[in-house]
Structures are given as C-alpha cells and as structure tokens.
Amino acid sequence: MFDPRDPAFLADPYPAFAALRSEADVHRHDGLGITIAVSHAASAAVLRHRGLGRIWTDAQPLERFASFNLLHRNSLLENEPPAHTRLRRVIAGEFGRGHVQRLRPMVGDIAVSMVDTLAAKIAADGSADLLEHLAQPLPVAVIAELLGVPVEDGPQLVAWSNAIVKMYEFGLPEAGRDAAEQAAADFVAYLREVVRGEPRGIVRDLVASELTPDEVVATAVLLLMAGHEATVNVIGNGVTALLTHRSEWDRLRADPTLLDTAVEELIRFDSPLQLFERTATEDVEIAGHRVGKGDKIGALLGAAARDPKVFDAPDTLDVGRTPNAHLGFGMGIHYCVGAPLARVEIAAALTALTSRLPDLRLAAEPERRPEFVIRGLRTLPVTQA
C-alpha cells in the first residue's frame, strides 16, 4: 500500500494506483485510516450513493479550532440536505454556465495581461515562475472581483487558503494544525470586516440572503478557497504535462479548436484533488465491500482518472480525448458549483500561453508540493526557446 508522505510516490502516484486497481476496486488503507475506492466505477458509486454523505466532525479540541470548525460546520461542502440544498441555492445562479460564459472576455483579458507580464519577466531574467505570474493570481483575481473584495488582497487570501487546506492532509504536524486555525481566524476576521463595510458582488448578495452571519462568512471563504485552489493546480500540473509531452503542446497550439477537450484532459491527467471522502450514514456496499454506518470511504480520483476500463491509453496525455468521463469535479449533489468558472479560467490561461508564448519551455524541474490530497506545485520555472 502506498505511503502518502513518500516523495517518490508524490512525484508519480499513478503506478501505485494501477497496482491497486489490478487487485480490487476497493481497499482498506490502514495508514489513511479509511477505505479507498480506486476504480472509476467504485469511485463514481462513492460520489453518487446517497447513503454516503459529507458529515462534518469538528476538529478537536474545540477551543483550539474554533474558527476552522466555524468555517466547515457552516460550509455547503460539509453538509447534506436540507442544509446543503439551502446553502447551494444561494450561490448556484452566480456560477451557472450561462452567467459564467459572459465572464469569458474579462477572464481572457486578465489572462493575457498576466501572460504578457510573465513574458516580460522571462525576457528580463531568462526565466520566471508560471505559478507566481499566472496560475495563482489569475483565479484569485477573478474570484476576488466576483466576490467584491480587493484584488490586491489576493496574496494574503492565498496564504490563508494554503494554510487551511493543509488540514485535509494526513499526518499534519501540530505546528501545521495551529497555522491552519490561525489562518481560519484571520480569514473569518477579514470577511466579517468586509461584511460590516459596504459589501459588493457576491458578498453583498450573501448578506442580503437568508443565510446566517456565520454562513455568509463560511460561504465567502469557501468560494475564495475553492475558487482558486483547484484551478491553480490544474494550470500548474497541466502546463507541466503539456511541456513534458511536447507534441501535445504543439498540437494544441496549432489547433485551438482542441481547447475544450484539452481542458478536460488536463483535469483528468493529473488530478488536482486526489481524494474526496464520504461518511456512511447507513450500512453501504461499494463494489462488494461493506462500509458500516459511521465509517469513512474515499474516492481516489487520481486512480479513477487512469482506469483503463474507461479511458483508452489512460497514461497518455491526449488533448483531443473524447469522451472524457473524468471525476475531477465530483458527481451528485456535491458536484463542484464552480466547475464552469474553472473551465473558463483554465481555457483562458491555455489560450494566452499558446498564442503569446508559443515557444514556452521548462526552465528547470518544477518543485512539487509535499502533499497528497491537494496535488500541485510549489514552483513552475519556465523560459522561451
């Protein structure tokens, strides 16, 4: 069984996933303390089964994690109906496909501006970090604009988000847990200040809704966090994959009509979220494996994305792949509400990069974040040929 802290595994987890899939659809992972579904069919069943839900359990001790628990206890991601239905209904319209498509020109303009800055940095210094100049600031700028918070606060919001999501990893040291709580407390204080002022955008709409003050803060924080974490990592992981598999970069550059399928393939090929947990609210059976009431099971999305029963040549990057039934945005009632926006942002980044920096190359080996659940990079140094 894989060790989620092993650097060799983190560098390339997919051979380990393939070995598990060849043995069974579902496994008990004692190190993670949960059962994991590794096939596409079993992972999809986990995500769809109504006997498996997102049941929040407060981090302990309560007095130590007051703000972290407040954010998650009131989050639509950590609730089931009817609370989930009520929370999701408030924001669903903001992220509907039609509404998001109208944002495409704005997102495209931001991406072009950031790629031009990246190009200038490369011209001046010989190389630059694509994460710093595009992958990270693009989704933050977009979600900050939509929520109505200052774009210049973006770096601080990212720092808080990065600290908080480390709590989703396994075996986090105590110092990391303390940092997550401090970040949550600072994020809560920041949003309460925004709400007390003259809120704009989605925050204004949240305040005017039937949500409680804690739900307003938790929903805004979730949108800020989820509104950038996955997109940052799809762009980072995806550009790395394209530059490593050069023929696919050249293929996309030569044929922009492949843009939409390329976006889906990058989400599939190196999943930004590797594991999504559920808790059994009743006795459930997944692929012949019993999950008792109160027990946890995780859908190993990275393993599902390379299942040869669903994807031809699953370890091959194919920007024209169709159909592409990846589970990167989830399934069922917890399907990612921000998926349409994420797709627009990823497409904008790819369009700006391939059109304005067609000879982009890796300048050095990218540095990977040492986490398993949230899969992404720390740095992505690039240059031009």
N, C-alpha and C positions, 0 to 999 in steps of 0.2 A: 504494500500500500504506500502511496506517495506521502512524503513529508512536506507540508505546505511551507516550511521555512527553509527547505533545501535550495540553495542558489541555483544548482543545476536544474532542478525541477522548475523553478520560477522562470528560468531562461527559456525553457521549452517544455511545457507540461503535457503536450499533446501525445507523445509516445506512451507516457504513463496512462493517459486516459484510454488510448487504444487498447492497451493490455487489459485494463479493467473491463472495457466493453466486450472484449473477446471471451471473457469468463462468464459474465452475467450482466443483466440490465441494472441490477440494484446491489449495493454492497454496504456493509456496516464499516464505517471508518472510526475506529476507536480513538485515534488521535484528535479528530474533529469533534468526536462525541455525538455524531449524528449518522443517520443512514443517508447515502447519496445515490441518486439515480443518474446513471451515466449514458444510457442510450437516449436517442431522440424521443422514442415512443414513451419511455418511462418518465423522462423529464417533462414532456408535454402533459402526461397524465397528472404529475405532481402539480403543475401550474393550473390545470383545469379543475381538479377534483374539489368539489365544494365541502368535502369532509376534511380538507386541508386548508388552513387559513393563516393569515398573518395575525398572530396573537402576541401582543406585546407583553413582555415581562420586564418590569423595572430593573435597571442595573442597581446593584447593591454595594454598600449600604445606601439607603435612600437619601440621607442627609449629605452624602458625598457627591451624589449625582443628580441633584435637584433639577438643574437646567437641562441636562442631557435627557432625563426622563420626561420633563415637560414637553420638549420638542417631539419626542417619539410617541408619547402617550396620546398626543393630540394630532398625530400625523395620519393622513389618509392612507399612507403606505403601510401603516402598522395597525390598521383597523379593518374589520369586516362589516358588512351591512348590519344594521341600518346606518351606523356612523360613517362608514366608508362611502356609502351612496350619497349621504348629505354633504360630506366634505368634497367629494369629487364633482358633484353637480355645480358647486360654486365656481370652479375653475375650468370646467370642461369646455365651455364656449370660447375661452381665451386661447385654447390650444387646438381648436378644431382645424381640420385640414384646410378648409376654405379660408379661414381667417389667417392662418399661418402663411398660406401661399401669397397673400397680399403683402407679407413682410419680406418676400424674396428679394426685391430690389434693394431695400435697406440693408439686409444682411449681406448681399453681394457687394454693395459699396463699402461696407466695413471691412469685408474680407480683402478686397482689392487694396484698400488703404494700408492694411496691415502687411500684406504681401509686398507692397512697394517699400514699406519700412524694412522688412526682412531683407529685401534685395539690396537696399542701401547699406544695411549693416554688413552684408556679405561683401559688397564692393569695397567698403572701408576697411574691414578687418580680415577678409578672406574666408570667414565662416560665421555662422550665427546659430542660435538655438531656436529651432522652429516652434518648440513648445512655448518659449518665452514671448515670441513675437507674433504668433498666430494661434496655435492650438488652444492655448489657455485664455488669452484675452478676448478672442472672438466670441465664444458662447457667453462669457461673463458680461461683455459689453451689451450683447443682445438681451439677455435676461434682466440685466440692470435697467436697461431702457424700458422694457416691458413692465417691470415692477414699479418703476418710478423712483429708483434710488440712484444716487450719483455714480456715474461710471468710474470716476476717479477713486471710488472706494473699492473697486474690483480686487486689487491685490490683497487687501485685508479680508474681504469676503472669501477669497480663495484659501487664504491661510487658515481661517476658521474652519472652512469646509474640510480641508485636508486633514486637520487635526481630529475633527469629529468622526470622519469615516474610518479612521484607523480603529475605532471601537468595533467595527464589523469584522476585523481580522481575528485570527485565533492566536492565543498566547501573547497578547499585547502586554508589555511590561507596565508596571504600576505608574511609572512616570508618564507613559503614553495615555493611560486612563485619566490621570489628573489633567493632562493637557487637553484631552477631549472635553472634559467637564468645563475647564476654564474657557475654551473656545465657545462651547454652547452658551455659557453665561454671558460672554461678551456679545455673541450673536443675538441673544434674547434682548439684552440691554439696547443694542443698536436698533433692532426692529421696533422696540417699544418707543424709542425716541422718534423714529420715522412716523409711527402711528400718531404720536402726540403732536407732531408738527402739522404740515399740510400735505398729507399723503397724495401721491399721484398714481396713475397707471393701475396696475392690478392690485396694489396695496390699497388704494382708495376703494376699489370695488370690494375687496375683502372686508374692509372696515364697515362698508355700507350693507354687507350681507348679514345673515342671521348667525354667523359664527361668533363664538365667544372670543374675548380678548386673547386667551391662550391659543385658541385655534387659529386666529388671524396670524399670530407670530409664528406658530409652528408651520402653517401652510406657506407663508412667505419664505421661511428658512428652507423648507423642503424644495420649493421651486428654485431658489437660488443655488442650492446644493446640487439637486438633480439636474438643474438647467445647465450645469457646466461639467460635472464630473464625467458622465458617460461620453459627452461629445469631445472633451479634451482627449480622452483616451482612445476613442475611435480614430480621431485625426492623427494622433501620435503613433499609435500602433499601425494604423492603415498606411500612412505615408512611409513608415519604415518598411512595411511589407511591399509596397509598390516600388520603392527604391532598391530593395533587395531582389525583387523579381522584376528586373528592369524592363523586360519585354511587355509586362502588363502596364507599367507607367507609359511606355511609348505607345502602346495600343490605345490607352485612354486619351492620351494627348492628341493622337491622330484622328480619333473618332469620338467627339464629345457626346454623341447620341448614347454612348455607353455609360453616361454619368449616373443615371438612376440605378442601374444594375451594379455599377461599381460601388456605390454607397452601401447597398445591401451586402455585397460580398465582403467589404471591409469590416462590417459589423460581425459577419459570420466568421471570418477567417481567424481573427484574434480577438475574442470576446472581451469587451471592457469590463463586464460583470461576469465573473466565472461561476458564482454560486448564489442561488436565491433560496432561502429557507421557507419552509412551511411547518406549522404545528397541527397535529391531528386533533380535531375536535370530536372525533369518534374513531372507533377502530376502522382502519382503512387498509386495503390491499393494493399494492402497486407492483405490477409485473410479478405477481406471486409472492411478494414479500409483505408481511404484515407489519403495519405501523400502528402501534397501540395508542389509544387516546392519551393525549398529552405529550407524546413523543414527537421529535422533530425529524424531518426529512428534507434534504436539499436537492434541487435540480442543478446538476453540474452542467451549466450552459455551455462551457467550453468543450466538454466532451460531446454533448448533443450536437454541437455545430460541426463535428468532424465524423459523424456517424455515416459509414458507407452505405447503410441501408436506405438513407435518404438523399445523400449527396454523392454524385459521381466524382471520383478522384478527390475526396474531401481534403486532402493535404495540399492540393494545388490551388493557387490563387488564380481566379478566373473572373475578370471584371465584367464579362458578359454572361455570367452564370444565371440561368433561368430554367425552371423555377428555383427559388431560393427560400426554403421554408425554415429559416433560422429562427431561434427563440430569443434573440438578443434583446427584444423589447418586452419579453414576457408573453403571457397568454391570459385569457379570462378577465375577471374584473380588475385585476391589478396590472393589466396591460399599460405600458408607460404612457401617461397622458401627454407627455412632451415629445413623443416619437415624431410627429410631423415637423416640429421645430428642429429637432436634432437632425433630421434628414436634410432640411433646407440648409442648416449651418455646415454640415459635412460637405454637401454639394457645392456650396459657395467657396469653401476652402479649397476643394479639389479644382474647381474651375479657375480660381485666381492663380493657384500654384502652377497648373499645367499650361496656362496661357501666358503667364508673365515670367515664369521661371522654368522654361521647358527643359533646361539642361541641369536641373537640380540633382545633386548627388549627396550621399552621406559624406560628411567630413571626418567622422570618427564613429566608433561603435556607440550606439545610443546606450545610455545608462538606464536600467530598468528599476522601477520602484520595488523594494523588497517585500511586497505584499502579494497575497494570493487572491483574495476575493475581488478586490478592485485591481484590475490588471492594467498597468500603464507605465509610462516612462518618467524618469526624472529630467533627462535631457535628451534632445534630438539635434545634434550638431549637423548642419547642412552647409553645402557650398555649391558653386556652379562649376561645371566642367570648363 
